[in-house]
Each structure stands twice: as structure tokens, then as C-alpha cells.
Amino acid sequence: MLGPAPAARGGVLRRPQNGAVDADSLTELLDAIGPRLRALRRASGLTLEALAADTGISPSTLSRLESGLRRPTLDLLLPLAAAHRVSLDQLVAAPATGDPRVHLTPRRREPGSVLVPLTQYPGRVRVFKQVLAHREPRLVTHQGYEWLYVLAGGLRLLLGEREFMLRPGEAAEFDTGEPHWFGPAGPEAVEILHLFGPHGDQAVVRTGPQAGEPHDPCGQGPSGPQR
């Protein structure tokens, strides 16, 4: 079982004057973990069975955790945090310390590549800033929908047998069920904003050459890169 920890309501810690943990606050904290786990799983486009395969936790246990029928324990939360690529603090929504600054934690990938998560909360769409160094193309597929916006450098995007080159200020969106790969268009690194959402979520574009005309970042017809 999670050890006692003060909980927060409205960003303010609630702790009795004698230093004891407020039982109501702890209950609220634990009760909120189940819905957060469900939101993270759905945002990743994972089924209970797929998450069970990643964590070694049975689908029935995962379902009971998400519905609040089973209290979370560290031996359950640690593999779930690893599977969702979040810290344990983020998973259990540890109380704020009063510091209003957002502390981003860069993650180094291949040599020269850096991934910075920009969203610090469970949600349907996750946002990352990425610096991608040269790497060999390797097409992959998975569930979801992605948006890429080039900040600096040139981006090479492969979608099946099609190839696109994007410059700073240009964007692309595509269903990740189609074989895809993206990386620098040349020897220099490329810097991008990368949004990833579950299957079925697509960007709603409010501006364009004409009112109501869909975004066409790659010049491939009325709906951008075709799936």
C-alpha cells in the first residue's frame, strides 16, 4: 500500500496541526489514481490486454485498479509508471510544493537525440519537443494519430511508399497505423514539436487559405497525407 503522504486540494496541502496525515486527503489521493490510470491507458491507445502484456499485471487486476475496486500498491504502480513513461509522482499526482515553475525532464534517446515531454498530466493528446539526430529509416506502425511541426532544420517523413520534406513552419499529420518514419532530411539535427493522440483523434484546423478549407501541409490533396 502507498505510504502516508499529505494530499493537496486546490494546490494547498492539508495537514492537521499535530502533523498527522489527513485521512480524507489520503483517500481522495488514492481514489483519483484509478481514473488517472484509465486516462493514461486510453491516451496511449492500449487495451487492458495489451497493457497486461507490457506490465505482467492481469487484465482483471488492471480493470479493478481503474474502477477503484482495488487499492493501488507500489508493486502495481511501478510497472504501470514505466509502461506509461511517467514518473511515480506524476502517476499518483503528488501534492504541489508551492513552486509554480514547470520542471521539464529531457530524455536522451539515440546519440544526439533528445525528447522533452511538455505535457505533465494524463490526457488524450501528449505533446513533446524533440531534437532528432541522423538515424537510418525504419518504418513502424502502431495505434494512434500524430502531428509534427518543424521548428528548425529539415524533416524527412516517410509514409508507406511516399516521401515528404518539411521545412520550419510546416506541419504534417497522419494515422500511425500506416507504416511511417521521420527524421532529419540531412546530416544536421532537426527540431520538432510532436503531438501524439489515440486513434480517431484528428486535428481541427480553424485557419487556412479559405474558410472551411482543410489543412494541406504536404500538398497531398484536401486532407493532407492520405492514410
N, C-alpha and C positions, 0 to 999 in steps of 0.2 A: 504494500500500500504506500502511496506517496506520503512522505514525511510531512509533518505540520509545516505550514507556510502561511504567512499573512496574506490575505487576499485584498484586492483593490475594488473599489466601487467608485466610478467616476474619476479614476486616476488617483484616488486618495486611499492610503492604507487605513484599514480599520483594525485597531488592536486595543483591547481593553487596557486600562491604566496599569493593571498589575502585570502586564507583559504576556498574559496567556493568549493563545490563538482564539479568535472569534470562530466558534463552531459553525455559525451560519455562513460566514465568509468562506470557510473551507468547503462547506457543502456546495455553495454556489460555484466555486472554482472547479470542483470535481464534476459537477453536473454539466458544466459548459464544455468539457473535454469531448464528450460523445458527439455532439453536433459539429464540433470543430474537426474531428476525425472524419466524419461523413463528408464535410465540405472539402477537405483536402483530397479525399479519395475521388470524389466526383470531379473536382477540378483537374485531376490527373487522368480522368477518363478510365479509371480502373474499376473492374468488378470486384466483388468480395473474393471471388475465386482467384483472380489474378494477384490481388494484394496478399492473399493467404500463401500463394506460391512464393512471393517475394520475402515474406516475413517468417514463414513457418508457423503462423498462428492460424488456427482453423477458421473457416468462414463463419461458423456458428458463433465462435468467440468474438470475432470482429463485429458481427451483427449485434451481439449483446452489448459490446462496448459502445457502439454508435448509438444504440437506443437507450443507453443508460441503465440497462438491466445488469450490467457487470461493472464493478468499480475498476478504474484503471490502476495498474501496478507498474512498477519500474520495468519488470521483465517483459511487459507487454508494450510499454511506451517507447522503450529504447529502439527495438527493431522497427516500430512504426515511424519514429522520427527519422531513422536512417532511410527508410523506404521513400518517405515524402521529401527527403533532403531539407529538413528543417531542424533547428536546434530543439532540445528538450524544453527550454524556456519558451520558445515560440509555440510549441505544441500544447503546453499547459497554460499559456498566457500568464506568465509570471507577472506579478504586480509591478507597476512602473516605479522607478526610483526617484522621480521628480525631475530627471534630466530630459528636457524636451527635444534634444537633438536625436536625429536618426543615425544610428551607427551601422553603416553598411559593412559587410564582411566579404571581401573579394575571395573568390575561389579560383585557384590556378588549375588549369586543365593541361593540355599538351604544352610543351615548352613554348613560351611566348604568348600563350593564350590565357585570358582572364575572364571570369564570369562574375558579375556583381548582381545579386538579387536586389531589385528595387522595391518589391512588394514584401511587406513584413507581416502579412496577415493571410489567413486562408481565404480563398476566393476563387471564382470561376476562371479568371484570367490572371496569369502570373507574368510579371514584367522583369526583364533582365537587360543589363548593359553588358555587351560582350566586346572583347578585343580578340580577334581571331588571327593567329599566325598561319603561315603556309602549312597546308596539310594536303594529303592525297585524297581525291574524291572517293567517296564510298556511299552509294545510295542506301538509304534506310527507309523503313516505313513504321508507323505507329499511329495510334489513335490520337486525334486532336486536330487543331487548326492553328496555324502560325501566321504572324505578321512580322515582317522585317523592315526596318527603316535604317538607311545608311547615314551615319554621322560623318565619317571621314574614310577616305580610301575608296577602293572599288570592290564590289561584291560580285562574286560569280555564283549564280543559282542554277542548279540542275533540277529539273522536274521531269522525271521519266527520260525520254529521248530529247527533250527540249532544253536549251541553254539560254540564260539571260545574264546580262551585265548591268548592274545598277551603280549609279554614281551618288555622291552625297545629296541628300534631299529627296531621293527616290525611294519608293516602298514597294513591297510585294506581299501578297497574301495567298495562302494555299492550304489545301487539305493535306494533312500529313499521312493520310492513307495512301497517297501517291508516292512512289519512290522519289526521294529528294536528297539533296546535299547542298550546302552553301559554305563558302569560304572566300579568302582573298582572290581577287581577279589577277593579281600579280605577285611579285615577291614580297611586297610590303604588307604589313598587317592592315586589317580593315576593322573599323569600329562601328557597331550597330546597336540599335535598340531592338530587342527580341521579345515579342509577346506570344504567349502560348496559352491556348484555351482548350476546353474539351470539344469533342466532335459536335458539330452543329452550331457552335458559336461563330458568327461571322461579323466582320466589321461593318458598322453602319456609317457610311460616308455622308456627311452633311454638306460638303462643298465640292465643286468640280467645275469643269468648263461651262456646263449649263445646269440649271436647276434640275435635279432629279436624275442627272446622268451618272451612272455608276463609275466608281474609281477604276482607272485602267493603268496601273503603274508600269506594266511591262509591254503595253501596246499589243495585247493579245485578244482584243475583242471587248464586248460590253461588260464582261465580268472579270477582267484581269486574267491571270494564268488559269487556264481551264483545267479542271480536275480530270 
